[in-house]
Amino acid sequence: MERLERVRPMFAQDLDEVAAKMTQDTFVRFKCSFGGEAFVPEDLRLPVPGLASNFDSLDTGIKDSKLILKVDEIRRIFDQQIDALFSLIDQQPQIVQSRFPYEMINYLILFGGLSSSAYVQRRVRDRYEHVIEPKFRNARNMKMLVASEPQLAVVHGLVLARAQAYRTGTEFLAQRCSPVSYGIVCREPYDPKRHQGQMIVQDEHDKRLWAADQIAWIVKKGDVFSVNQGASQFYQMKLGIGEDRVPWKMRIAMSTLAVDRLPKTIKDAGAKIACEVKFALNARDFRMKNARWYQLKAPYLTGEFEVRLILGTGLKFEVWSKDRLLSKGHEEIRVDWVQASGIPSFTAAKDGSRMYRVQQSS
């Protein structure tokens, strides 16, 4: 991207689109064959879409409208990705050893596009198989296996699992273990000892003090739960008169930290926003407070709803009020919720972080 940026005025297309086109076809074939027995170490020449024919730029390594990547350059790119992969793989034996100290890891299975590369396979074998002193005691006899079609392995697995569920009515993997923690950004009743130095707000309706931007973890890293049941939490929210007619958004937090180090607030290190769940409320979801003539305080609305975590091929969050869905699903957790028909526009949805968790109603 840096080299393309230098010749940016020479073409009108978006740089991300140009880079995406350049990494198809020829690049994919080169990537898969890199380091293999039949691989001939020569420079890779990638046509740059949008450049005029016969365009040369020596300082950016472009000749005849083709970006030239040296073999050593490509190897460095591979090594950066492989080193990141190693850091992720190394965490897994540590986790297993801490939770199951007497269990041994027998196999490391590679799948996905990067696993097609013979160079990647050799680097992985050299690190985890062909070693005199294994890095991890519980992985000293670990062998590497490669899926028959690494690039399609995940898709094949999802199709087979869905086909079995359709035919038999049972899930292939009835339980899932969460690799990360997910939570809801909300308020907690203010506790001077727990919430020192944190942002404290006063509820405009009942004047109680609350700690803002807290995280209520709905599922924690390593939790095992049923695909059919998922997980859920109940929340309450207080609204001013008329606020039930505007759209709201709820922030979903995530963290990859160990359970004993989970962040308390969304501003803590290790916490980040995974997505925003957007939903609409209705007057029937709320009860009026201070509505009688003899009550001097201003009236307001209070209501309870349920946040459900749904498992499928991906991860979804839904907001329910009794038996009524308040929002529509999305494909992945990183994609914003799709606007539903009959729900107000979400372009200016209000922040719903004022909600607070409650125990399930009887």
C-alpha positions in Angstrom: 0.0 0.0 0.0 2.9 2.4 0.8 4.4 1.9 -2.7 1.0 2.4 -4.4 0.4 5.5 -2.4 3.5 7.1 -4.1 1.8 6.8 -7.5 -1.7 7.6 -6.3 -2.2 10.5 -8.7 -1.7 8.2 -11.7 -5.0 6.3 -11.2 -8.5 7.2 -9.9 -9.5 3.9 -8.2 -9.6 3.5 -4.4 -6.3 2.0 -3.1 -8.0 -0.7 -1.1 -9.9 -1.9 -4.2 -6.7 -1.8 -6.3 -4.8 -3.9 -3.6 -7.7 -6.3 -3.4 -7.7 -6.9 -7.2 -3.9 -7.3 -7.1 -4.0 -10.1 -4.5 -6.3 -12.3 -6.6 -5.5 -15.0 -9.1 -1.7 -14.7 -9.7 -0.9 -13.7 -6.2 -3.0 -16.6 -4.7 -1.3 -19.1 -6.9 2.1 -17.7 -6.0 1.2 -17.7 -2.3 0.1 -21.4 -2.3 3.2 -22.6 -4.2 5.7 -20.5 -2.3 8.3 -22.7 -0.8 7.1 -25.9 -2.4 9.2 -28.4 -4.3 8.2 -27.1 -7.7 8.6 -23.4 -6.6 11.0 -21.4 -8.8 12.4 -18.4 -6.8 11.7 -15.5 -9.0 10.2 -12.0 -8.5 6.5 -11.7 -8.6 5.0 -9.2 -11.0 1.5 -8.0 -10.2 -0.4 -5.8 -12.7 -1.6 -2.6 -11.1 -5.2 -1.9 -12.2 -5.8 1.6 -13.5 -2.2 2.4 -14.4 -1.5 3.4 -18.0 0.3 0.8 -20.1 4.1 0.8 -20.1 4.2 2.9 -16.9 7.5 2.8 -15.1 8.5 4.1 -11.6 11.9 2.9 -10.4 11.6 4.3 -6.9 8.3 2.4 -6.3 9.4 -0.8 -8.0 6.8 -0.6 -10.8 7.9 -1.6 -14.3 5.6 -1.9 -17.3 2.6 -1.1 -15.1 3.4 -4.1 -12.8 4.4 -4.0 -9.2 7.6 -6.1 -8.7 7.9 -8.0 -5.4 11.2 -9.6 -4.7 11.3 -13.1 -3.3 13.0 -11.8 0.0 10.3 -9.2 0.3 7.5 -11.8 0.0 9.4 -14.1 2.5 9.4 -11.2 5.0 5.6 -10.8 4.5 5.1 -14.5 5.1 7.4 -14.4 8.2 5.4 -11.6 9.8 2.2 -13.5 9.4 3.8 -16.7 10.6 5.2 -15.1 13.7 1.8 -13.7 14.6 0.4 -17.2 14.0 3.0 -18.7 16.3 2.2 -16.3 19.1 -1.5 -17.5 18.9 -0.6 -21.2 18.7 1.8 -20.9 21.7 -1.1 -19.6 23.8 -3.1 -22.8 23.4 -0.8 -25.3 25.1 -0.4 -22.8 27.9 -4.1 -22.6 28.4 -4.5 -26.4 28.2 -1.7 -26.9 30.6 -3.1 -24.5 33.2 -6.6 -26.0 33.1 -5.7 -29.7 32.4 -2.1 -30.2 33.6 -2.1 -34.0 32.8 -3.6 -33.8 29.3 -1.4 -34.2 26.2 -1.9 -32.5 22.9 -1.5 -34.9 20.0 -2.3 -33.0 16.9 -2.1 -29.5 15.4 -4.4 -29.2 12.4 -3.8 -26.5 9.8 -6.6 -25.2 7.7 -7.5 -21.9 6.0 -5.8 -20.1 3.0 -2.4 -19.6 4.6 -2.2 -23.3 5.4 -1.9 -24.1 1.7 1.6 -22.7 1.5 4.4 -25.3 1.7 6.6 -22.6 3.3 4.1 -22.1 6.1 3.8 -25.8 6.7 7.6 -26.2 6.8 7.9 -23.4 9.3 5.2 -24.9 11.5 6.8 -28.3 11.4 10.2 -26.9 12.3 8.8 -25.2 15.3 6.5 -27.8 16.7 7.6 -31.2 15.3 11.3 -31.2 14.4 12.6 -30.0 17.8 14.9 -31.7 20.3 13.6 -29.8 23.3 9.8 -29.1 22.8 8.6 -25.7 23.8 5.7 -27.2 25.8 5.7 -30.3 27.9 2.2 -31.2 27.0 2.9 -30.9 23.3 6.2 -32.8 23.0 4.7 -35.5 20.8 2.4 -33.2 18.8 2.1 -33.9 15.1 1.0 -31.5 12.4 -1.9 -32.4 10.1 -3.1 -30.4 7.1 -6.7 -30.4 5.8 -7.1 -32.0 2.4 -8.4 -28.7 1.0 -7.3 -26.0 3.6 -9.0 -23.1 1.8 -12.4 -24.9 1.8 -12.2 -26.8 5.1 -14.2 -24.3 7.2 -16.9 -24.0 4.5 -17.1 -27.8 4.1 -17.4 -28.3 7.9 -20.2 -25.7 8.2 -22.2 -27.3 5.3 -21.8 -30.8 6.7 -22.8 -29.6 10.2 -25.9 -27.8 8.8 -26.8 -30.8 6.6 -26.7 -33.1 9.6 -28.8 -30.8 11.8 -31.3 -30.6 9.0 -31.5 -34.4 8.5 -31.4 -35.5 12.1 -32.6 -32.5 14.0 -29.5 -32.6 16.2 -26.5 -30.3 16.1 -23.1 -31.9 15.2 -21.5 -29.8 18.0 -24.2 -29.3 20.6 -21.8 -27.4 22.9 -19.4 -24.6 22.2 -16.5 -23.2 24.1 -16.1 -19.5 23.8 -12.6 -18.4 22.7 -13.2 -14.8 24.0 -15.4 -13.0 26.5 -18.4 -10.9 25.5 -20.3 -8.5 27.6 -22.9 -5.6 27.7 -21.8 -2.0 28.4 -24.1 -0.8 31.1 -24.4 0.9 34.5 -23.9 -0.5 38.0 -25.1 0.9 41.3 -22.3 3.1 42.6 -20.1 1.5 45.2 -17.4 3.9 46.6 -14.9 1.1 47.1 -15.4 -0.7 43.8 -15.8 2.4 41.6 -13.0 4.7 42.7 -11.7 6.9 39.9 -14.5 5.9 37.5 -17.1 8.0 35.8 -20.1 8.4 38.2 -23.5 9.7 36.9 -26.7 10.6 38.7 -29.9 9.2 37.4 -32.1 12.2 36.4 -35.3 10.3 37.4 -34.6 8.8 40.9 -31.3 10.7 41.6 -29.4 7.5 42.5 -25.7 7.4 41.7 -24.4 5.0 39.1 -21.0 3.9 37.7 -21.1 4.3 34.0 -19.4 2.3 31.2 -19.3 -0.9 33.2 -19.2 -4.3 31.5 -21.6 -7.2 32.5 -19.9 -10.2 31.0 -22.6 -12.4 29.4 -20.1 -15.2 28.5 -16.6 -15.6 29.6 -13.6 -17.0 27.8 -13.6 -20.8 28.2 -17.3 -21.0 29.1 -19.0 -24.0 27.6 -22.7 -23.6 26.7 -25.4 -25.2 24.6 -26.0 -24.2 21.0 -29.7 -24.5 21.6 -29.8 -22.4 24.7 -27.1 -19.8 24.3 -27.0 -17.3 27.1 -29.0 -14.3 28.3 -29.2 -11.5 30.8 -32.0 -9.2 32.0 -31.8 -5.4 32.0 -33.9 -2.4 33.1 -33.9 1.1 31.7 -35.5 4.3 32.8 -36.7 6.8 30.1 -38.2 10.2 30.1 -41.7 10.7 28.6 -41.4 10.3 24.8 -38.1 8.5 24.8 -39.8 5.2 24.2 -40.5 6.4 20.6 -36.8 6.9 19.6 -34.3 4.2 18.5 -31.6 3.0 20.9 -28.3 1.3 20.6 -26.5 -1.1 23.0 -22.8 -1.6 22.9 -21.3 -5.2 23.0 -17.8 -5.4 24.5 -15.3 -8.2 24.0 -12.0 -9.2 25.5 -9.4 -11.9 24.9 -7.8 -11.6 28.3 -7.9 -14.4 30.8 -11.0 -14.6 33.0 -9.2 -13.4 36.1 -8.0 -10.3 34.3 -11.2 -9.3 32.6 -11.7 -5.5 32.3 -14.3 -3.9 34.6 -15.1 -1.0 32.2 -15.0 -0.4 28.5 -12.2 2.1 29.0 -9.9 -0.4 30.6 -7.0 -2.0 28.7 -8.0 -5.2 27.0 -11.7 -4.2 26.3 -13.0 -3.1 23.0 -16.4 -2.6 21.2 -17.3 -5.7 19.1 -20.5 -4.2 17.7 -23.6 -2.1 18.4 -27.0 -3.7 18.7 -29.7 -1.3 17.6 -33.3 -1.7 18.6 -36.6 0.1 19.1 -38.8 0.2 22.1 -42.5 0.6 22.5 -44.8 2.1 25.2 -46.1 -1.4 26.1 -42.5 -2.4 27.1 -42.6 0.2 30.0 -44.5 1.1 33.1 -45.2 4.7 34.2 -43.7 5.8 37.5 -44.8 8.9 39.5 -48.0 9.1 37.4 -50.5 9.8 40.3 -51.6 13.3 41.0 -50.2 13.3 44.5 -46.7 12.3 43.5 -44.6 15.4 43.3 -41.7 14.0 41.2 -41.7 14.1 37.4 -43.2 11.0 35.8 -40.9 8.6 33.9 -41.0 5.2 32.3 -39.3 2.0 33.5 -39.1 -1.2 31.6 -37.3 -4.6 31.5 -35.9 -6.4 28.5 -33.7 -9.4 27.8 -30.4 -9.6 25.9 -29.9 -13.0 24.3 -26.7 -14.4 22.9 -27.5 -16.8 20.0 -25.1 -19.3 18.6 -25.2 -20.6 15.0 -22.5 -20.5 12.4 -21.6 -17.1 13.9 -22.5 -15.1 17.1 -25.6 -12.9 17.3 -27.2 -10.7 20.0 -30.9 -10.1 20.2 -33.0 -7.8 22.4 -36.4 -9.2 23.6 -39.3 -7.8 25.6 -41.4 -10.7 26.9 -42.1 -12.7 23.7 -41.4 -9.9 21.3 -38.2 -9.3 19.3 -37.1 -5.7 19.4 -34.3 -6.0 16.8 -33.3 -8.1 13.8 -30.3 -10.4 13.5 -27.0 -9.8 11.8 -24.6 -12.2 10.1 -21.5 -11.6 12.2 -20.8 -9.9 15.5 -18.7 -7.2 13.7 -21.6 -6.2 11.4 -24.2 -3.7 12.6 -27.7 -5.0 13.1 -29.9 -4.7 10.0 -32.7 -2.2 10.1 -36.1 -3.9 10.4 -39.3 -2.8 8.7 -41.4 -0.8 11.0 -38.5 0.2 13.2 -37.5 3.9 13.2 -34.3 5.0 11.5 -31.2 4.2 13.5 -29.0 6.9 12.1 -29.3 8.9 15.3 -29.9 6.1 17.8 -29.4 7.1 21.4 -26.9 5.4 23.6 -28.5 2.8 25.8 -25.6 2.4 28.2 -27.8 3.9 30.9 -29.4 0.4 31.3 -28.5 -1.7 34.3 -28.6 -5.5 34.8 -31.3 -7.1 37.0 -32.0 -10.6 38.1 -34.6 -12.5 36.1 -38.2 -11.7 37.0 -40.1 -14.4 38.7 
